[in-house]
């Protein structure tokens, strides 16, 4: 099922192309979906400078198992988005 939630998860995991594809499908079904519109603009701009998945952080995300690691990952995400 192609949902905004799945697209967000892909985006957080660094799978930008997969997330962008889902956002586009959501927008096709619901052209007024502002969340999908914003995400597409955000990811389209990032695609130009995006060099690939940060494999180290992807593995860290998959293996996180305590609150301290969650906060470390959250800080990394905030730093990456700003």
FIMIMAR-404927 format. One record per residue (C-alpha): residue number from 1; chain; y negated, x, z. Coordinates in pm, whole numbers, plus 50000, padded with zeros to 5 digits. Layout:
N
PT	pos	unit	v	u	w
PT	NUM	A	Y	X	Z
...
This chain:
82
PT	pos	unit	v	u	w
PT	1	A	50000	50000	50000
PT	2	A	49665	50143	49890
PT	3	A	49425	50088	50182
PT	4	A	49107	50240	50318
PT	5	A	49305	50355	50621
PT	6	A	49554	50547	50407
PT	7	A	49270	50699	50206
PT	8	A	49098	50807	50529
PT	9	A	49419	50970	50654
PT	10	A	49458	51158	50327
PT	11	A	49098	51267	50347
PT	12	A	49142	51396	50703
PT	13	A	49447	51590	50593
PT	14	A	49250	51756	50316
PT	15	A	49416	51558	50037
PT	16	A	49086	51473	49870
PT	17	A	49217	51386	49524
PT	18	A	49474	51145	49667
PT	19	A	49209	50985	49889
PT	20	A	48968	50953	49598
PT	21	A	49233	50781	49385
PT	22	A	49295	50524	49657
PT	23	A	48924	50461	49713
PT	24	A	48885	50399	49338
PT	25	A	49175	50151	49343
PT	26	A	49023	49971	49641
PT	27	A	48691	49952	49458
PT	28	A	48863	49813	49147
PT	29	A	49006	49529	49355
PT	30	A	48686	49480	49557
PT	31	A	48378	49611	49369
PT	32	A	48149	49523	49661
PT	33	A	48341	49737	49913
PT	34	A	48065	49957	50049
PT	35	A	48302	50184	50244
PT	36	A	48492	50272	49926
PT	37	A	48164	50322	49735
PT	38	A	48032	50564	49998
PT	39	A	48363	50752	50016
PT	40	A	48375	50792	49638
PT	41	A	48021	50933	49631
PT	42	A	48104	51166	49920
PT	43	A	48427	51293	49769
PT	44	A	48290	51318	49418
PT	45	A	48017	51547	49546
PT	46	A	48265	51751	49746
PT	47	A	48505	51794	49454
PT	48	A	48268	52039	49290
PT	49	A	48276	52276	49587
PT	50	A	48624	52190	49715
PT	51	A	48863	52478	49658
PT	52	A	49179	52316	49789
PT	53	A	49353	52205	50102
PT	54	A	49291	52415	50409
PT	55	A	49661	52479	50464
PT	56	A	49609	52635	50806
PT	57	A	49425	52329	50939
PT	58	A	49669	52093	50768
PT	59	A	49958	52258	50954
PT	60	A	49757	52254	51276
PT	61	A	49690	51879	51226
PT	62	A	50059	51806	51167
PT	63	A	50169	51999	51475
PT	64	A	49896	51889	51721
PT	65	A	50056	51772	52042
PT	66	A	49798	51777	52317
PT	67	A	49445	51657	52383
PT	68	A	49291	52004	52370
PT	69	A	49426	52059	52018
PT	70	A	49299	51716	51913
PT	71	A	48947	51807	52030
PT	72	A	48969	52144	51857
PT	73	A	49064	51972	51531
PT	74	A	48790	51713	51579
PT	75	A	48530	51988	51621
PT	76	A	48658	52156	51305
PT	77	A	48626	51827	51113
PT	78	A	48272	51771	51234
PT	79	A	48179	52125	51137
PT	80	A	48339	52077	50793
PT	81	A	48153	51753	50723
PT	82	A	47811	51880	50828
